[in-house]
Amino acid sequence: MVFVDQTYITVARKTEAAYHEQKVTQLERMIKHLTDALAWEHQQHRARLLELETVEGHITTSPSSKTIQSDTKQPTLKAHPSSRQKWSQVRKHHRHHGATPALPKAG
């Protein structure tokens, strides 16, 4: 038979409440980060679509050529990797960063 006193139960409840609060806070931070990443990705997507529509408008209005010939420089977006690619690269870097090289055998 296991004996558990009231002190053990009180400490266990406090510990569980603190652990739960810490995990909820951590998950809330993760949700905020993912929400920000999603908003950024959506903004990039909309900007690329707008740029393509602008280019397409110039192509369809130019009857003689299928290329844009303009003296003004069109603003272009730099090709950014998606947030998924950025996170994959970070994980790969950290995974290999901690590896230690093999020592040569003394012969």
N, C-alpha and C positions, 0 to 999 in steps of 0.2 A: 504494500500500500504506500502511495506517495503522499508525503505531507507537504502541503503548500500553505503558507501563511498569508495573511492579509497584506503584509509589506511587499511580498513578492508580486502579488496581483497588482498592487498600486504602481510599483515600479515598472512592471511589464506594460501596463496600460499607458503610462507616461511615455515610455520608450516607443511603443507602437504609434502613439499619436504624433510624436516628434518625427519618426521615420516617415509616416504618411504625409505629414506637412512638407517635409523636405522633398519627397518624390513628386508631390503635386506641384510644388514650386518649380522643380526641374522640368516637369512636363509642360508647364505653362510657358517657361522660357523657350522650350523647343517649339511649341506651337507658334509663338511670336516670331521666332526665327524663320520657320517654314512659311508663315504668312507673308513675311517680308520678302522672302525668296520668290514666292509665287507671284506677288505683286510686281516685282522687278522683271521676272520672266514674261509676265503678261504685257508689261509696258514695252519690253524689247520686241515682242511679237507684233504688237500693234504698230510700233514704229517701222518695223521691217515691211509689214503689209502696206502701210501708207507710202513708204518709199517705192515699193513695187508698183503700186497704183499710179504714183506720179510718173515713174518711168514708162509704164504701160500707156499712160495718157499721152506722153510725148511721142511714143512710137506710133500710136494710132492716128495722131494728128499730122504726122509727117508722111505725105504720100510718096515721096521719092525715095525714101530710105527707111530701113528698119533699125537704124541706129540713131542715137541722140547726137545732134550736132548743135552745140550751144556754146556761146562764149562765156556764160556764167557757169561757175563751178557748182555742181549740185552737191548738197551736203549728203554725205554717205555715212552710214553707221559702220563702225568697225565690227568685224565678225567676232563676237564674244562666245566663248563656249557656254553651253547651257549650265545652269546651276548644278545639274546632276553630274556633268563632266567635271566641274570644279571640285565637287565633293569627292568624286572618285579619285582624282589626282591627289587630293589632300590625304585621303586614307592610304593610298599606295605609298606616298612619301613617308608617312608615319610608320607604316608597317615595315619598310625597309630601313628606316632610320635607326631603329634599335638593334639591328642585326650586327653581330660582332664578326670580324673576319677570322677565318681559321688560322691558327698559328702553325708555322712550318714545324715539321718534326725534326727533333735534334738527331743528327745521324752520326 
